[in-house]
Amino acid sequence: MDTWLRSAIDYIGSWIEFQQRTIGQPDVIVAFAHRGETVAEHAFGLANLDTGEKLTPRHRFRIASHSKSFTSPAS
């Protein structure tokens, strides 16, 4: 993996953790693809606030039309 990409992925992880503490977002999952391969997957926060179960990259969310805002600029 390119050095710049590893640095960017590391920075994004710390930025997400900061945002979670700042605004109280309970969970976030991100994945990064580069040249057709998944190069990183990270989960931050909790899958279940009641039980304290930690979120993993294997958890899935229903995102419905929210993905349109990401897909549109990429087209």
PyRosetta script that sets phi, psi and omega in degrees:
from pyrosetta import init, pose_from_sequence

init()
pose = pose_from_sequence("MDTWLRSAIDYIGSWIEFQQRTIGQPDVIVAFAHRGETVAEHAFGLANLDTGEKLTPRHRFRIASHSKSFTSPAS")
pose.set_psi(1, 142.6)
pose.set_omega(1, 178.5)
pose.set_phi(2, -62.3)
pose.set_psi(2, 144.3)
pose.set_omega(2, -179.2)
pose.set_phi(3, -59.6)
pose.set_psi(3, -42.1)
pose.set_omega(3, -178.8)
pose.set_phi(4, -62.3)
pose.set_psi(4, -36.6)
pose.set_omega(4, -178.5)
pose.set_phi(5, -69.3)
pose.set_psi(5, -43.1)
pose.set_omega(5, 178.5)
pose.set_phi(6, -60.1)
pose.set_psi(6, -43.1)
pose.set_omega(6, 179.3)
pose.set_phi(7, -63.1)
pose.set_psi(7, -41.9)
pose.set_omega(7, 180.0)
pose.set_phi(8, -64.5)
pose.set_psi(8, -43.2)
pose.set_omega(8, 179.7)
pose.set_phi(9, -63.9)
pose.set_psi(9, -42.5)
pose.set_omega(9, 178.1)
pose.set_phi(10, -62.5)
pose.set_psi(10, -41.7)
pose.set_omega(10, 179.6)
pose.set_phi(11, -64.8)
pose.set_psi(11, -44.0)
pose.set_omega(11, -178.7)
pose.set_phi(12, -60.3)
pose.set_psi(12, -39.5)
pose.set_omega(12, 177.6)
pose.set_phi(13, -60.4)
pose.set_psi(13, -45.0)
pose.set_omega(13, 179.3)
pose.set_phi(14, -70.0)
pose.set_psi(14, -33.3)
pose.set_omega(14, 177.3)
pose.set_phi(15, -65.0)
pose.set_psi(15, -43.3)
pose.set_omega(15, 179.1)
pose.set_phi(16, -62.5)
pose.set_psi(16, -44.2)
pose.set_omega(16, 178.2)
pose.set_phi(17, -60.6)
pose.set_psi(17, -40.2)
pose.set_omega(17, 176.8)
pose.set_phi(18, -62.2)
pose.set_psi(18, -45.1)
pose.set_omega(18, 179.9)
pose.set_phi(19, -62.8)
pose.set_psi(19, -38.7)
pose.set_omega(19, 178.4)
pose.set_phi(20, -61.0)
pose.set_psi(20, -45.4)
pose.set_omega(20, 179.4)
pose.set_phi(21, -66.1)
pose.set_psi(21, -38.1)
pose.set_omega(21, -174.8)
pose.set_phi(22, -71.6)
pose.set_psi(22, -46.4)
pose.set_omega(22, -174.3)
pose.set_phi(23, -107.3)
pose.set_psi(23, -3.8)
pose.set_omega(23, 176.6)
pose.set_phi(24, 76.2)
pose.set_psi(24, 24.9)
pose.set_omega(24, 176.9)
pose.set_phi(25, -66.3)
pose.set_psi(25, 123.9)
pose.set_omega(25, -173.9)
pose.set_phi(26, -75.4)
pose.set_psi(26, -27.8)
pose.set_omega(26, -174.7)
pose.set_phi(27, -157.0)
pose.set_psi(27, 147.3)
pose.set_omega(27, 177.4)
pose.set_phi(28, -151.5)
pose.set_psi(28, 135.9)
pose.set_omega(28, 170.9)
pose.set_phi(29, -123.6)
pose.set_psi(29, 133.0)
pose.set_omega(29, 177.0)
pose.set_phi(30, -131.3)
pose.set_psi(30, 149.3)
pose.set_omega(30, 174.6)
pose.set_phi(31, -137.1)
pose.set_psi(31, 145.2)
pose.set_omega(31, -179.2)
pose.set_phi(32, -122.5)
pose.set_psi(32, 130.3)
pose.set_omega(32, 176.7)
pose.set_phi(33, -115.9)
pose.set_psi(33, 140.2)
pose.set_omega(33, 178.9)
pose.set_phi(34, -141.7)
pose.set_psi(34, 122.4)
pose.set_omega(34, -179.9)
pose.set_phi(35, 55.8)
pose.set_psi(35, 41.5)
pose.set_omega(35, 174.8)
pose.set_phi(36, 82.0)
pose.set_psi(36, 3.1)
pose.set_omega(36, 179.9)
pose.set_phi(37, -122.4)
pose.set_psi(37, 141.7)
pose.set_omega(37, 173.6)
pose.set_phi(38, -73.6)
pose.set_psi(38, 119.7)
pose.set_omega(38, -176.9)
pose.set_phi(39, -103.0)
pose.set_psi(39, -16.3)
pose.set_omega(39, 178.7)
pose.set_phi(40, -162.3)
pose.set_psi(40, 144.6)
pose.set_omega(40, 173.0)
pose.set_phi(41, -136.9)
pose.set_psi(41, 132.5)
pose.set_omega(41, -179.9)
pose.set_phi(42, -138.3)
pose.set_psi(42, 144.0)
pose.set_omega(42, 174.8)
pose.set_phi(43, -124.0)
pose.set_psi(43, 135.7)
pose.set_omega(43, -179.0)
pose.set_phi(44, -126.9)
pose.set_psi(44, 132.3)
pose.set_omega(44, 173.9)
pose.set_phi(45, 101.1)
pose.set_psi(45, -154.7)
pose.set_omega(45, -173.0)
pose.set_phi(46, -116.9)
pose.set_psi(46, 142.4)
pose.set_omega(46, 174.7)
pose.set_phi(47, -82.0)
pose.set_psi(47, -30.9)
pose.set_omega(47, -179.2)
pose.set_phi(48, -138.6)
pose.set_psi(48, 113.1)
pose.set_omega(48, -177.6)
pose.set_phi(49, -67.1)
pose.set_psi(49, -30.3)
pose.set_omega(49, -178.4)
pose.set_phi(50, -72.2)
pose.set_psi(50, -42.5)
pose.set_omega(50, -176.7)
pose.set_phi(51, -94.4)
pose.set_psi(51, -15.9)
pose.set_omega(51, -177.6)
pose.set_phi(52, 80.3)
pose.set_psi(52, 11.5)
pose.set_omega(52, 179.2)
pose.set_phi(53, -60.8)
pose.set_psi(53, 128.5)
pose.set_omega(53, -179.5)
pose.set_phi(54, -74.4)
pose.set_psi(54, 145.7)
pose.set_omega(54, 177.6)
pose.set_phi(55, -77.3)
pose.set_psi(55, 141.7)
pose.set_omega(55, 175.2)
pose.set_phi(56, -125.8)
pose.set_psi(56, 162.8)
pose.set_omega(56, 176.9)
pose.set_phi(57, -62.0)
pose.set_psi(57, -13.6)
pose.set_omega(57, 179.9)
pose.set_phi(58, -83.0)
pose.set_psi(58, -15.2)
pose.set_omega(58, 176.1)
pose.set_phi(59, -67.5)
pose.set_psi(59, 148.5)
pose.set_omega(59, -179.4)
pose.set_phi(60, -124.0)
pose.set_psi(60, 148.1)
pose.set_omega(60, 179.1)
pose.set_phi(61, -125.2)
pose.set_psi(61, 149.3)
pose.set_omega(61, 171.6)
pose.set_phi(62, -85.6)
pose.set_psi(62, 117.0)
pose.set_omega(62, -176.1)
pose.set_phi(63, -106.8)
pose.set_psi(63, -12.5)
pose.set_omega(63, 176.7)
pose.set_phi(64, 48.6)
pose.set_psi(64, -129.7)
pose.set_omega(64, -174.9)
pose.set_phi(65, -82.8)
pose.set_psi(65, -0.5)
pose.set_omega(65, -179.3)
pose.set_phi(66, -62.2)
pose.set_psi(66, -27.7)
pose.set_omega(66, -178.9)
pose.set_phi(67, -70.0)
pose.set_psi(67, -17.3)
pose.set_omega(67, 179.5)
pose.set_phi(68, -60.5)
pose.set_psi(68, -35.7)
pose.set_omega(68, -178.9)
pose.set_phi(69, -67.2)
pose.set_psi(69, -23.3)
pose.set_omega(69, 176.4)
pose.set_phi(70, -88.7)
pose.set_psi(70, -38.4)
pose.set_omega(70, -176.2)
pose.set_phi(71, -71.0)
pose.set_psi(71, -39.5)
pose.set_omega(71, -176.9)
pose.set_phi(72, -56.1)
pose.set_psi(72, -51.3)
pose.set_omega(72, 180.0)
pose.set_phi(73, -66.8)
pose.set_psi(73, -24.2)
pose.set_omega(73, -177.8)
pose.set_phi(74, -79.8)
pose.set_psi(74, -15.0)
pose.set_omega(74, -176.9)
pose.set_phi(75, -77.4)
pose.dump_pdb("model.pdb")
